[in-house]
Amino acid sequence: MVRHMKAKIVIAVAVVAFLIGTAAMAGFNTSVLNGAIPQNTSRAETTAIEIHTAAPTVKAGEQYLTVHFDRASSTLRREGYPMLPFQTQTLTFPLGTTIEDIEVRTSEEHTMPLHQKIAPAPTPIPLNMVDLEVEITEGEVYGQQDLFPAGWVEWHTGGAIRDGQRVTFLTLRMFPARYAPAADQLHYVEDISVEVRYREPQEQMLGADAYDLVIIAPSEFVDITQELATHKQDMGLDTLLVTLDEIYGGTYFPVEGRDGAEKIKYFLKNAIEEWGIEYALLMGGKKSYITGNWGMDGPTQVNDDLWHVPVRYAALDDQAENGYLSDLYFADIYNADGSFSSWDTNDDGVYGAWAFGLGKDVIDGYPDLYVGRLACRSTREVRTVVDKIITYESTGADPSWFNRVLLVGGDTFPRDDIYEGEVTTEHSFGFMPEQFEATRLFTSDGSLPYGEGEGKWQGKLAWMNVIPTMSEGYGFVAFDGHGSPTAWATHFPGNDELWVNGLMTYNMDLLSNGDKLPVLSVGGCHNSEFNISLLDFVNNEWTYQPTYECWSWHLVKMRGGGSIATLGYTGLGYGAVGDGNDDGIPDTIQFLGGFIEGRFFKAYGQDGVDMLGATWAQAITEYNNHFPPMEDRTDTKTIEEWCLLGDPSLKIGGY
C-alpha cells in the first residue's frame, strides 16, 4: 500500500533501520541529518533525509512533454498516469520497529506553466508470440483539479530478508515536481526533508539458529533427496529434509492452513521462528506428463492431488490471463509489522486476487525466505538434478568457462529503433565483474540467425547457432525476447513478421555442455510455466502446441547439459518499449522485466551475492523498493511470476 504525505503526517505502523542508498547523486544531494545508524533500544529515535534539487526542466514532444531532474532514481510509470521523476530512499529497521511519526517539510513551492500535457505512461507490452501496438491513453487523472501525486512524498513498507536478517523496509519516494492537469501547471520545490520518528522493539522478534535450509519433498523422493541434504550439510549448511506427510501430520509443528500450499507456508513460518531457516527448497512439481492440465486447477480452484509439492496460483487478472503460478507466495511470510502475509486478506480462499468479482488481496510482496523449486515429476528427474547440484558445488567451476556470459537477443519490439533484447542482455552483463567476458548472439549483427541474410529459414534455424555456442560452456546465460512454454524467439531488426527461433524444448536436448552448467535468465512469456503437461494446449492458449514440460524446467532437468538453474516467468512477462520518459535510457532496462532481470545480475556481479536464492530475493526486493507492490498490477505480476527453478541454497560457481 502506498501512502502520500503533503505536510506533517502522523502514522502508527510496524516497520523497520539501516540507511540504504544515501550516497549523493548528481543533481540530488542526499544527506542523513542525524548521521547515525539506529541501534536496538526502547527509546524513540529519529532519522531524517533531505534532498536538494534544481528547478526541473521540461522537454517538448510532438504531443506531450516530459519532466526531468538530473539523475532521478526513476520515473513513475503507471499506465495512463503522468510520468514524473522521483528520488527513492530506503530505510531498514529490525522487524517489529514502530514508526510513530513522519514529518515532511518542503521549501517554497514554485509553479511553471506548461504548454503541453505531461506524457502518460504507455501500456506494458507482453513478451508473448504476438506483436502488439504500443497504446498511450490519458487516464482519469488528466481531468482532475488536484495535484498529482497527492503529496510530495509517498511511502510504503515491507517485511523482508536482507543478508540473512529479517527486516522491515520503509521506502520513501520523493517527488520534487507535481502536476496540476486542469491548470496545465507544474508545481515544484527545491528542498524536501523527511523526518522519521520510530521505536525499535525491546526484544528481537526472531533469533533461532538451528537450521539454514529446509527441503520439502514427497515421500517417494526422499531417498535420493537425502543425498542432497547430506551434501548440503557437508558444505556447511545445517539442513533438514521434511516430507509432506510430516507437515500435514504435525510432526514438527501444529498444522495450520486450508490447503496444501497454505499448510506449507505456515510450516515455513514456524521453521523461521523456531529454527531460523533462511532457505527453502521445494522438491517436486506436477505428477503427470500427460494430464492434469490448466482448468483442472488454477487461480480459483485448488487441486493438490496433481502435484508432488503443492503450488499457489496468484489470481491477478491482467485482462489477458486470470492468474499464474507464484512461488513468491512461499517466500513472502511476513507483512511489514511481522504479522503473517496470507495473500488472502478477504479470507475467500482465493489468493493474490486482483480481479473483478474477486476484489484485491493485499500482499506484502517482499521475500522473507530464499525459495526455489526443483519441479521434478519422477525419481529419474530427482536423480538428475541432485547429481547436477552435487557435482556443480563439489568440483567448483573452472574460470575458463565460468567467467563467460552468453547473451542472446534481438529486436523484441520492432516498431521502434531500440533492440530491446540486445539492450537488456548487455545491460545485465554490464553488472558483471571485469574478469567476465561476453559472447553475443544477436540479430543486429547476424550472429544469431543461421546463415547469411534475414530470411524465413535463417530465422527458423537460429537454434542451430545457439546449440553449439551454448554447448561451449558458460557461467551465466541471458536470453531476452519473446517466449512460450515451448520456445524462446525474437525478431530481426525492424521486422515484426519473421521470427528468429533461438531455442525450443524439442531441440535443446542437443546441448552438450556437460557439467559446464550456467545459471540462466530468460526474458519471455511463460518460459517457466511449470504447470503444463502434454494435453495442456487444449485449454491453455499460451502453450500453442503439445508440450509436456516448460522451457525453463527442461533445461534444468536434462542430463548431459542444460542449466543448473533457470529464472523466468510463469505467466505473461512484460517489457517496456522506447524511451517514454525521454531520459536517453531505453525503458526496457528501467521498468518491468528488463529491470528485474538486470537486478539479478547486479546482485551477483556488483553486490557480491553468490547464493542463488539470495540473488533472486534481492532482485525482487530492489524492484519493490522502486515500484511498490499493490500500486500497479503489472508491477505486482512481475514480482509474483518471476520464478526460480533451481536450488536456492546453490553457491554460484560452487565451493
ZANUBA-131066 format. One record per residue (C-alpha): residue in one letter; y, x, z. Coordinates in pm, whole numbers, padded with zeros to 5 digits, m for minus. Layout:
N
[site A, [Y, X, Z]]
...
//
This chain:
655
[site M, [00000, 00000, 00000]]
[site V, [00343, 00133, m00094]]
[site R, [00637, 00083, 00138]]
[site H, [01002, 00100, 00035]]
[site M, [01283, 00237, 00250]]
[site K, [01653, 00170, 00194]]
[site A, [01809, 00279, 00520]]
[site K, [01665, 00311, 00868]]
[site I, [01322, 00156, 00884]]
[site V, [01104, 00133, 01194]]
[site I, [00731, 00116, 01138]]
[site A, [00419, 00146, 01351]]
[site V, [00112, 00259, 01169]]
[site A, [m00152, 00517, 01244]]
[site V, [m00124, 00815, 01016]]
[site V, [m00127, 01196, 01011]]
[site A, [00082, 01691, 01027]]
[site F, [00092, 01994, 00836]]
[site L, [00357, 02002, 00565]]
[site I, [00231, 02041, 00210]]
[site G, [00443, 02140, m00083]]
[site T, [00766, 02230, 00093]]
[site A, [00848, 02523, m00131]]
[site A, [01180, 02493, m00306]]
[site M, [01165, 02381, m00665]]
[site A, [01419, 02440, m00937]]
[site G, [01668, 02156, m00913]]
[site F, [01518, 02031, m00587]]
[site N, [01595, 02238, m00278]]
[site T, [01343, 02110, m00028]]
[site S, [01352, 02206, 00338]]
[site V, [01181, 02109, 00661]]
[site L, [01461, 02050, 00905]]
[site N, [01276, 02127, 01226]]
[site G, [01072, 02406, 01066]]
[site A, [00771, 02386, 01298]]
[site I, [00418, 02266, 01231]]
[site P, [00347, 01990, 01483]]
[site Q, [00083, 02061, 01748]]
[site N, [m00151, 01819, 01923]]
[site T, [00045, 01651, 02202]]
[site S, [00100, 01310, 02355]]
[site R, [00477, 01354, 02331]]
[site A, [00668, 01202, 02044]]
[site E, [00769, 01464, 01788]]
[site T, [00985, 01460, 01478]]
[site T, [00973, 01632, 01143]]
[site A, [01217, 01596, 00859]]
[site I, [01256, 01658, 00488]]
[site E, [01574, 01694, 00290]]
[site I, [01625, 01721, m00085]]
[site H, [01941, 01816, m00273]]
[site T, [01985, 01730, m00638]]
[site A, [02249, 01749, m00904]]
[site A, [02358, 01438, m01089]]
[site P, [02090, 01303, m01323]]
[site T, [02103, 01345, m01697]]
[site V, [02004, 01081, m01948]]
[site K, [01867, 01122, m02298]]
[site A, [01925, 00850, m02555]]
[site G, [01643, 00749, m02787]]
[site E, [01606, 00509, m03076]]
[site Q, [01558, 00211, m02847]]
[site Y, [01552, 00336, m02488]]
[site L, [01685, 00621, m02280]]
[site T, [01512, 00845, m02027]]
[site V, [01636, 00978, m01692]]
[site H, [01590, 01337, m01580]]
[site F, [01620, 01559, m01275]]
[site D, [01524, 01918, m01334]]
[site R, [01161, 01977, m01228]]
[site A, [01099, 01647, m01056]]
[site S, [00747, 01615, m00914]]
[site S, [00653, 01338, m01154]]
[site T, [00768, 01018, m01320]]
[site L, [00694, 00662, m01219]]
[site R, [00456, 00529, m01482]]
[site R, [00355, 00169, m01424]]
[site E, [00307, m00040, m01734]]
[site G, [00623, m00237, m01813]]
[site Y, [00832, m00075, m01538]]
[site P, [01121, 00169, m01592]]
[site M, [01011, 00533, m01595]]
[site L, [01210, 00707, m01322]]
[site P, [01161, 01061, m01187]]
[site F, [01072, 01120, m00824]]
[site Q, [01009, 01401, m00580]]
[site T, [00690, 01393, m00372]]
[site Q, [00630, 01542, m00028]]
[site T, [00306, 01500, 00165]]
[site L, [00275, 01544, 00541]]
[site T, [m00063, 01589, 00706]]
[site F, [m00136, 01495, 01067]]
[site P, [m00450, 01473, 01281]]
[site L, [m00636, 01148, 01231]]
[site G, [m00505, 00890, 01473]]
[site T, [m00142, 01002, 01477]]
[site T, [00101, 00713, 01508]]
[site I, [00424, 00704, 01312]]
[site E, [00681, 00548, 01539]]
[site D, [00991, 00562, 01323]]
[site I, [01101, 00668, 00976]]
[site E, [01472, 00705, 00910]]
[site V, [01622, 00760, 00566]]
[site R, [01976, 00882, 00510]]
[site T, [02149, 00948, 00180]]
[site S, [02476, 01097, 00066]]
[site E, [02738, 00888, m00110]]
[site E, [02599, 00655, m00375]]
[site H, [02730, 00700, m00730]]
[site T, [02695, 00480, m01036]]
[site M, [02656, 00572, m01400]]
[site P, [02697, 00318, m01683]]
[site L, [02409, 00305, m01930]]
[site H, [02431, 00215, m02298]]
[site Q, [02058, 00162, m02339]]
[site K, [01782, 00035, m02117]]
[site I, [01561, 00287, m01938]]
[site A, [01230, 00327, m02120]]
[site P, [00944, 00119, m01979]]
[site A, [00606, 00283, m01924]]
[site P, [00365, 00215, m02211]]
[site T, [00020, 00061, m02190]]
[site P, [m00253, 00308, m02083]]
[site I, [m00496, 00373, m02369]]
[site P, [m00872, 00360, m02308]]
[site L, [m01077, 00659, m02420]]
[site N, [m01343, 00448, m02590]]
[site M, [m01452, 00447, m02952]]
[site V, [m01177, 00204, m03057]]
[site D, [m00834, 00322, m03170]]
[site L, [m00550, 00108, m03038]]
[site E, [m00177, 00093, m03092]]
[site V, [00040, 00201, m02800]]
[site E, [00224, m00105, m02669]]
[site I, [00561, m00083, m02496]]
[site T, [00683, m00400, m02330]]
[site E, [00953, m00471, m02075]]
[site G, [00823, m00620, m01752]]
[site E, [00991, m00884, m01540]]
[site V, [01181, m00614, m01354]]
[site Y, [01415, m00579, m01653]]
[site G, [01563, m00919, m01575]]
[site Q, [01626, m00864, m01204]]
[site Q, [01960, m00818, m01030]]
[site D, [01829, m00588, m00758]]
[site L, [01794, m00213, m00785]]
[site F, [01460, m00069, m00887]]
[site P, [01282, 00076, m00698]]
[site A, [01365, m00128, m00390]]
[site G, [01451, 00181, m00184]]
[site W, [01544, 00547, m00217]]
[site V, [01211, 00640, m00062]]
[site E, [00864, 00489, m00091]]
[site W, [00577, 00594, 00129]]
[site H, [00205, 00545, 00160]]
[site T, [m00070, 00674, 00386]]
[site G, [m00436, 00757, 00354]]
[site G, [m00724, 00884, 00566]]
[site A, [m00886, 01186, 00402]]
[site I, [m01080, 01510, 00433]]
[site R, [m00896, 01836, 00367]]
[site D, [m01052, 02179, 00418]]
[site G, [m01334, 02009, 00608]]
[site Q, [m01098, 01836, 00853]]
[site R, [m01034, 01462, 00878]]
[site V, [m00666, 01391, 00849]]
[site T, [m00422, 01123, 00751]]
[site F, [m00170, 01187, 00480]]
[site L, [00180, 01048, 00478]]
[site T, [00322, 01082, 00127]]
[site L, [00690, 01025, 00058]]
[site R, [00818, 00958, m00292]]
[site M, [01192, 01009, m00309]]
[site F, [01391, 00858, m00595]]
[site P, [01735, 01020, m00635]]
[site A, [01814, 00761, m00904]]
[site R, [01756, 00384, m00908]]
[site Y, [01807, 00139, m01190]]
[site A, [02015, m00181, m01196]]
[site P, [01873, m00354, m01507]]
[site A, [02106, m00654, m01517]]
[site A, [02417, m00439, m01475]]
[site D, [02296, m00160, m01707]]
[site Q, [02374, 00097, m01439]]
[site L, [02205, 00394, m01281]]
[site H, [02268, 00439, m00909]]
[site Y, [02211, 00790, m00776]]
[site V, [02260, 01013, m00474]]
[site E, [02263, 01389, m00443]]
[site D, [02109, 01417, m00096]]
[site I, [01818, 01235, 00067]]
[site S, [01692, 01316, 00416]]
[site V, [01390, 01161, 00580]]
[site E, [01311, 01195, 00949]]
[site V, [00963, 01101, 01066]]
[site R, [00901, 01034, 01433]]
[site Y, [00531, 01044, 01523]]
[site R, [00294, 01068, 01816]]
[site E, [m00035, 01254, 01789]]
[site P, [m00349, 01132, 01969]]
[site Q, [m00414, 01276, 02312]]
[site E, [m00775, 01343, 02217]]
[site Q, [m00927, 01446, 01887]]
[site M, [m01097, 01148, 01727]]
[site L, [m01373, 01344, 01550]]
[site G, [m01523, 01665, 01682]]
[site A, [m01902, 01667, 01639]]
[site D, [m02066, 01961, 01459]]
[site A, [m02443, 01909, 01438]]
[site Y, [m02494, 01886, 01061]]
[site D, [m02299, 01980, 00749]]
[site L, [m02498, 01791, 00488]]
[site V, [m02698, 01469, 00480]]
[site I, [m02928, 01400, 00185]]
[site I, [m03024, 01034, 00139]]
[site A, [m03338, 00968, m00065]]
[site P, [m03612, 00708, m00110]]
[site S, [m03946, 00794, 00049]]
[site E, [m04109, 00872, m00288]]
[site F, [m03862, 01156, m00347]]
[site V, [m03890, 01311, m00001]]
[site D, [m04149, 01584, m00057]]
[site I, [m03959, 01755, m00338]]
[site T, [m03617, 01685, m00189]]
[site Q, [m03724, 01855, 00134]]
[site E, [m03740, 02180, m00064]]
[site L, [m03372, 02136, m00144]]
[site A, [m03293, 02058, 00219]]
[site T, [m03474, 02374, 00329]]
[site H, [m03287, 02578, 00069]]
[site K, [m02955, 02440, 00190]]
[site Q, [m03046, 02531, 00545]]
[site D, [m03127, 02884, 00429]]
[site M, [m02785, 02900, 00262]]
[site G, [m02616, 02828, 00594]]
[site L, [m02563, 02451, 00568]]
[site D, [m02716, 02255, 00854]]
[site T, [m02896, 01984, 00659]]
[site L, [m03080, 01663, 00740]]
[site L, [m03288, 01466, 00490]]
[site V, [m03280, 01094, 00566]]
[site T, [m03478, 00819, 00393]]
[site L, [m03354, 00473, 00308]]
[site D, [m03626, 00332, 00531]]
[site E, [m03482, 00528, 00824]]
[site I, [m03133, 00397, 00752]]
[site Y, [m03247, 00037, 00711]]
[site G, [m03477, 00065, 01013]]
[site G, [m03214, 00201, 01250]]
[site T, [m03395, 00529, 01320]]
[site Y, [m03073, 00718, 01390]]
[site F, [m02802, 00456, 01436]]
[site P, [m02784, 00078, 01480]]
[site V, [m02795, m00093, 01141]]
[site E, [m02467, m00235, 01014]]
[site G, [m02382, m00381, 00676]]
[site R, [m02468, m00670, 00447]]
[site D, [m02635, m00491, 00157]]
[site G, [m02788, m00152, 00092]]
[site A, [m02464, 00019, m00010]]
[site E, [m02275, m00104, 00295]]
[site K, [m02559, m00002, 00527]]
[site I, [m02547, 00347, 00377]]
[site K, [m02171, 00362, 00419]]
[site Y, [m02189, 00264, 00786]]
[site F, [m02465, 00522, 00832]]
[site L, [m02237, 00788, 00682]]
[site K, [m01955, 00681, 00914]]
[site N, [m02184, 00725, 01214]]
[site A, [m02307, 01057, 01077]]
[site I, [m01949, 01183, 01058]]
[site E, [m01869, 01072, 01411]]
[site E, [m02196, 01177, 01576]]
[site W, [m02296, 01479, 01367]]
[site G, [m01977, 01595, 01196]]
[site I, [m02113, 01594, 00841]]
[site E, [m01889, 01700, 00551]]
[site Y, [m02127, 01644, 00257]]
[site A, [m02348, 01355, 00148]]
[site L, [m02591, 01379, m00145]]
[site L, [m02729, 01052, m00282]]
[site M, [m03066, 01144, m00434]]
[site G, [m03156, 00859, m00667]]
[site G, [m03040, 00639, m00950]]
[site K, [m03175, 00337, m01134]]
[site K, [m03552, 00283, m01116]]
[site S, [m03631, 00176, m01472]]
[site Y, [m03557, 00347, m01803]]
[site I, [m03607, 00019, m01988]]
[site T, [m03489, m00281, m01785]]
[site G, [m03251, m00359, m01503]]
[site N, [m02954, m00395, m01729]]
[site W, [m02591, m00493, m01697]]
[site G, [m02583, m00853, m01578]]
[site M, [m02886, m00812, m01350]]
[site D, [m02645, m00651, m01107]]
[site G, [m02276, m00580, m01130]]
[site P, [m01934, m00628, m00969]]
[site T, [m02014, m00968, m00820]]
[site Q, [m02393, m00951, m00800]]
[site V, [m02587, m00703, m00585]]
[site N, [m02949, m00617, m00663]]
[site D, [m03065, m00320, m00457]]
[site D, [m03418, m00356, m00594]]
[site L, [m03303, m00200, m00921]]
[site W, [m03207, 00126, m00752]]
[site H, [m03375, 00420, m00580]]
[site V, [m03048, 00462, m00389]]
[site P, [m02812, 00160, m00396]]
[site V, [m02478, 00165, m00573]]
[site R, [m02145, m00005, m00532]]
[site Y, [m01955, m00171, m00815]]
[site A, [m01578, m00199, m00787]]
[site A, [m01472, m00544, m00909]]
[site L, [m01143, m00436, m01064]]
[site D, [m01074, m00622, m01387]]
[site D, [m00856, m00433, m01635]]
[site Q, [m00889, m00712, m01894]]
[site A, [m01147, m00503, m02081]]
[site E, [m01429, m00487, m01825]]
[site N, [m01462, m00664, m01493]]
[site G, [m01600, m00375, m01292]]
[site Y, [m01779, m00041, m01287]]
[site L, [m01982, 00189, m01063]]
[site S, [m01789, 00371, m00790]]
[site D, [m01943, 00637, m00568]]
[site L, [m01596, 00689, m00419]]
[site Y, [m01689, 00385, m00210]]
[site F, [m01933, 00602, m00012]]
[site A, [m01673, 00877, 00037]]
[site D, [m01381, 00656, 00143]]
[site I, [m01490, 00595, 00502]]
[site Y, [m01159, 00565, 00688]]
[site N, [m00826, 00397, 00648]]
[site A, [m00515, 00589, 00746]]
[site D, [m00539, 00466, 01107]]
[site G, [m00901, 00577, 01142]]
[site S, [m01048, 00229, 01101]]
[site F, [m01338, 00159, 00864]]
[site S, [m01243, 00126, 00498]]
[site S, [m01461, m00168, 00396]]
[site W, [m01332, m00221, 00039]]
[site D, [m01381, m00593, 00114]]
[site T, [m01068, m00688, 00304]]
[site N, [m01108, m01060, 00239]]
[site D, [m01472, m01049, 00351]]
[site D, [m01610, m01237, 00049]]
[site G, [m01894, m00998, m00034]]
[site V, [m01719, m00864, m00346]]
[site Y, [m01597, m00507, m00312]]
[site G, [m01292, m00335, m00453]]
[site A, [m01179, m00661, m00612]]
[site W, [m00860, m00674, m00814]]
[site A, [m00904, m00972, m01040]]
[site F, [m00805, m01331, m01100]]
[site G, [m01005, m01557, m00873]]
[site L, [m01121, m01268, m00653]]
[site G, [m00790, m01153, m00510]]
[site K, [m00705, m00793, m00433]]
[site D, [m00908, m00597, m00182]]
[site V, [m00706, m00319, m00022]]
[site I, [m00879, 00018, m00038]]
[site D, [m00767, 00345, 00117]]
[site G, [m00886, 00545, m00185]]
[site Y, [m00892, 00891, m00026]]
[site P, [m01228, 01071, 00016]]
[site D, [m01326, 01137, 00377]]
[site L, [m01657, 01290, 00275]]
[site Y, [m01771, 01513, m00010]]
[site V, [m02008, 01284, m00202]]
[site G, [m02215, 01336, m00514]]
[site R, [m02517, 01170, m00672]]
[site L, [m02824, 01302, m00847]]
[site A, [m02919, 00983, m01032]]
[site C, [m03291, 01061, m01059]]
[site R, [m03530, 00792, m01181]]
[site S, [m03857, 00981, m01131]]
[site T, [m04013, 01262, m00931]]
[site R, [m04010, 01465, m01253]]
[site E, [m03631, 01443, m01261]]
[site V, [m03612, 01526, m00891]]
[site R, [m03824, 01835, m00952]]
[site T, [m03598, 01943, m01238]]
[site V, [m03266, 01909, m01058]]
[site V, [m03395, 02061, m00733]]
[site D, [m03524, 02365, m00921]]
[site K, [m03197, 02398, m01113]]
[site I, [m02986, 02389, m00796]]
[site I, [m03204, 02632, m00601]]
[site T, [m03213, 02879, m00890]]
[site Y, [m02839, 02847, m00954]]
[site E, [m02739, 02908, m00594]]
[site S, [m03004, 03170, m00510]]
[site T, [m02953, 03401, m00805]]
[site G, [m02577, 03386, m00830]]
[site A, [m02402, 03367, m01164]]
[site D, [m02357, 03677, m01377]]
[site P, [m01989, 03720, m01466]]
[site S, [m02088, 03791, m01827]]
[site W, [m02143, 03420, m01879]]
[site F, [m01996, 03255, m01570]]
[site N, [m01644, 03382, m01634]]
[site R, [m01630, 03191, m01960]]
[site V, [m01493, 02842, m02021]]
[site L, [m01577, 02629, m02325]]
[site L, [m01303, 02390, m02435]]
[site V, [m01393, 02106, m02673]]
[site G, [m01129, 01867, m02803]]
[site G, [m00931, 01726, m03090]]
[site D, [m00670, 01465, m03169]]
[site T, [m00774, 01189, m02931]]
[site F, [m00498, 00951, m03040]]
[site P, [m00393, 01043, m03395]]
[site R, [m00088, 00816, m03405]]
[site D, [00142, 01085, m03262]]
[site D, [00183, 01459, m03313]]
[site I, [00010, 01568, m02989]]
[site Y, [m00357, 01672, m02999]]
[site E, [m00441, 01526, m02659]]
[site G, [m00794, 01662, m02618]]
[site E, [m00687, 02014, m02705]]
[site V, [m00378, 01998, m02486]]
[site T, [m00573, 01862, m02189]]
[site T, [m00852, 02118, m02200]]
[site E, [m00604, 02403, m02249]]
[site H, [m00410, 02272, m01950]]
[site S, [m00726, 02273, m01739]]
[site F, [m00809, 02627, m01846]]
[site G, [m00458, 02734, m01750]]
[site F, [m00551, 02696, m01382]]
[site M, [m00845, 02936, m01404]]
[site P, [m00832, 03292, m01262]]
[site E, [m00732, 03566, m01503]]
[site Q, [m01086, 03705, m01537]]
[site F, [m01195, 03386, m01714]]
[site E, [m01194, 03371, m02093]]
[site A, [m01190, 03061, m02311]]
[site T, [m01390, 02969, m02620]]
[site R, [m01235, 02684, m02815]]
[site L, [m01398, 02425, m03037]]
[site F, [m01101, 02229, m03169]]
[site T, [m01044, 02009, m03470]]
[site S, [m00698, 02150, m03538]]
[site D, [m00828, 02498, m03623]]
[site G, [m01152, 02383, m03786]]
[site S, [m01378, 02537, m03520]]
[site L, [m01528, 02205, m03405]]
[site P, [m01618, 02037, m03739]]
[site Y, [m01930, 02161, m03915]]
[site G, [m01837, 02337, m04237]]
[site E, [m01511, 02353, m04427]]
[site G, [m01271, 02064, m04460]]
[site E, [m01211, 01735, m04281]]
[site G, [m01465, 01503, m04436]]
[site K, [m01708, 01244, m04305]]
[site W, [m02006, 01477, m04276]]
[site Q, [m01806, 01766, m04133]]
[site G, [m01723, 01529, m03850]]
[site K, [m02065, 01370, m03810]]
[site L, [m02233, 01710, m03786]]
[site A, [m01984, 01874, m03548]]
[site W, [m02253, 01878, m03279]]
[site M, [m02421, 02150, m03485]]
[site N, [m02135, 02376, m03377]]
[site V, [m02132, 02254, m03016]]
[site I, [m02506, 02308, m02955]]
[site P, [m02527, 02681, m03043]]
[site T, [m02190, 02760, m02885]]
[site M, [m02265, 02589, m02554]]
[site S, [m02611, 02748, m02555]]
[site E, [m02447, 03090, m02516]]
[site G, [m02373, 03004, m02153]]
[site Y, [m02051, 02917, m01970]]
[site G, [m01945, 02876, m01610]]
[site F, [m01735, 02573, m01699]]
[site V, [m01716, 02336, m01994]]
[site A, [m01436, 02087, m02057]]
[site F, [m01465, 01806, m02312]]
[site D, [m01175, 01568, m02360]]
[site G, [m01165, 01285, m02611]]
[site H, [m01348, 00956, m02661]]
[site G, [m01679, 00855, m02514]]
[site S, [m01959, 00608, m02458]]
[site P, [m02279, 00631, m02256]]
[site T, [m02436, 00778, m02570]]
[site A, [m02177, 01007, m02720]]
[site W, [m01864, 01215, m02697]]
[site A, [m01635, 01232, m03002]]
[site T, [m01280, 01293, m03117]]
[site H, [m01068, 01289, m03434]]
[site F, [m00933, 01522, m03696]]
[site P, [m00556, 01572, m03662]]
[site G, [m00370, 01262, m03773]]
[site N, [m00687, 01084, m03888]]
[site D, [m00798, 00782, m03687]]
[site E, [m01064, 00675, m03936]]
[site L, [m01308, 00967, m03930]]
[site W, [m01496, 01061, m03615]]
[site V, [m01588, 01412, m03507]]
[site N, [m01913, 01379, m03310]]
[site G, [m01926, 01658, m03056]]
[site L, [m02242, 01587, m02858]]
[site M, [m02484, 01297, m02828]]
[site T, [m02765, 01210, m02589]]
[site Y, [m03016, 01225, m02874]]
[site N, [m02931, 01582, m02977]]
[site M, [m02829, 01752, m02651]]
[site D, [m03192, 01843, m02577]]
[site L, [m03144, 02111, m02842]]
[site L, [m02925, 02301, m02596]]
[site S, [m03089, 02628, m02493]]
[site N, [m02854, 02773, m02234]]
[site G, [m03141, 02808, m01985]]
[site D, [m03015, 02899, m01638]]
[site K, [m02660, 02961, m01762]]
[site L, [m02551, 02623, m01635]]
[site P, [m02188, 02509, m01641]]
[site V, [m02001, 02268, m01424]]
[site L, [m01895, 02025, m01695]]
[site S, [m01593, 01794, m01703]]
[site V, [m01583, 01520, m01964]]
[site G, [m01288, 01302, m02054]]
[site G, [m01400, 00986, m02231]]
[site C, [m01509, 00630, m02160]]
[site H, [m01842, 00553, m01994]]
[site N, [m01993, 00902, m02033]]
[site S, [m02105, 00879, m01669]]
[site E, [m02213, 00513, m01671]]
[site F, [m02541, 00588, m01496]]
[site N, [m02648, 00224, m01462]]
[site I, [m02762, 00183, m01823]]
[site S, [m03120, 00152, m01947]]
[site L, [m03281, 00113, m02288]]
[site L, [m03206, m00258, m02331]]
[site D, [m02860, m00237, m02180]]
[site F, [m02685, m00262, m02517]]
[site V, [m02784, m00629, m02538]]
[site N, [m02538, m00723, m02261]]
[site N, [m02312, m00418, m02244]]
[site E, [m02067, m00392, m02533]]
[site W, [m01976, m00034, m02444]]
[site T, [m02325, 00107, m02499]]
[site Y, [m02310, 00040, m02875]]
[site Q, [m02679, 00128, m02930]]
[site P, [m03006, 00161, m02737]]
[site T, [m02966, 00441, m02483]]
[site Y, [m03188, 00478, m02179]]
[site E, [m02954, 00702, m01978]]
[site C, [m02594, 00812, m01991]]
[site W, [m02449, 01125, m02149]]
[site S, [m02344, 01296, m01826]]
[site W, [m02669, 01245, m01639]]
[site H, [m02880, 01355, m01936]]
[site L, [m02709, 01695, m01922]]
[site V, [m02777, 01733, m01550]]
[site K, [m03142, 01627, m01552]]
[site M, [m03252, 01802, m01873]]
[site R, [m03481, 02103, m01849]]
[site G, [m03405, 02439, m02004]]
[site G, [m03030, 02396, m02010]]
[site G, [m02760, 02134, m01995]]
[site S, [m02527, 02141, m01694]]
[site I, [m02558, 02196, m01321]]
[site A, [m02322, 01903, m01262]]
[site T, [m02102, 01670, m01465]]
[site L, [m01780, 01494, m01372]]
[site G, [m01681, 01191, m01577]]
[site Y, [m01602, 00822, m01585]]
[site T, [m01843, 00538, m01516]]
[site G, [m01616, 00288, m01692]]
[site L, [m01332, 00289, m01940]]
[site G, [m01141, 00611, m01890]]
[site Y, [m00770, 00608, m01964]]
[site G, [m00527, 00850, m02119]]
[site A, [m00155, 00874, m02184]]
[site V, [m00002, 00924, m02526]]
[site G, [00308, 01103, m02647]]
[site D, [00594, 01214, m02423]]
[site G, [00724, 00883, m02297]]
[site N, [00942, 01033, m02024]]
[site D, [01085, 01283, m02275]]
[site D, [01049, 01585, m02045]]
[site G, [00891, 01814, m02302]]
[site I, [00546, 01792, m02139]]
[site P, [00273, 01585, m02306]]
[site D, [00199, 01277, m02098]]
[site T, [m00173, 01336, m02147]]
[site I, [m00169, 01604, m01875]]
[site Q, [00081, 01430, m01646]]
[site F, [m00096, 01099, m01596]]
[site L, [m00434, 00926, m01576]]
[site G, [m00747, 01110, m01691]]
[site G, [m00578, 01427, m01805]]
[site F, [m00409, 01462, m01468]]
[site I, [m00718, 01421, m01251]]
[site E, [m00931, 01644, m01473]]
[site G, [m00669, 01917, m01452]]
[site R, [m00658, 01885, m01074]]
[site F, [m01029, 01963, m01056]]
[site F, [m00973, 02295, m01232]]
[site K, [m00666, 02359, m01017]]
[site A, [m00872, 02311, m00701]]
[site Y, [m01119, 02578, m00811]]
[site G, [m00907, 02816, m01013]]
[site Q, [m00575, 02811, m00830]]
[site D, [m00657, 02692, m00479]]
[site G, [m00989, 02877, m00443]]
[site V, [m01204, 02577, m00350]]
[site D, [m01558, 02676, m00452]]
[site M, [m01770, 02394, m00309]]
[site L, [m01821, 02134, m00579]]
[site G, [m01771, 01821, m00371]]
[site A, [m01453, 01962, m00222]]
[site T, [m01305, 02022, m00568]]
[site W, [m01386, 01661, m00660]]
[site A, [m01230, 01528, m00340]]
[site Q, [m00919, 01742, m00368]]
[site A, [m00856, 01627, m00725]]
[site I, [m00870, 01263, m00614]]
[site T, [m00651, 01333, m00312]]
[site E, [m00382, 01501, m00520]]
[site Y, [m00397, 01216, m00771]]
[site N, [m00343, 00967, m00489]]
[site N, [m00053, 01166, m00350]]
[site H, [00126, 01131, m00683]]
[site F, [00006, 00783, m00780]]
[site P, [m00064, 00567, m00473]]
[site P, [m00383, 00361, m00465]]
[site M, [m00323, m00013, m00491]]
[site E, [00010, 00026, m00672]]
[site D, [m00125, 00024, m01027]]
[site R, [m00470, m00096, m01126]]
[site T, [m00522, 00173, m01391]]
[site D, [m00448, 00447, m01139]]
[site T, [m00681, 00279, m00890]]
[site K, [m00953, 00254, m01151]]
[site T, [m00914, 00620, m01246]]
[site I, [m00998, 00744, m00896]]
[site E, [m01272, 00487, m00838]]
[site E, [m01465, 00554, m01158]]
[site W, [m01438, 00935, m01166]]
[site C, [m01789, 01027, m01060]]
[site L, [m01961, 01350, m00955]]
[site L, [m02316, 01359, m01090]]
[site G, [m02428, 01665, m00903]]
[site D, [m02479, 01821, m00563]]
[site P, [m02153, 01801, m00364]]
[site S, [m02263, 02095, m00147]]
[site L, [m02318, 02318, m00452]]
[site K, [m02144, 02653, m00422]]
[site I, [m01986, 02700, m00763]]
[site G, [m02119, 03024, m00909]]
[site G, [m02390, 03049, m00643]]
[site Y, [m02419, 03267, m00335]]
//
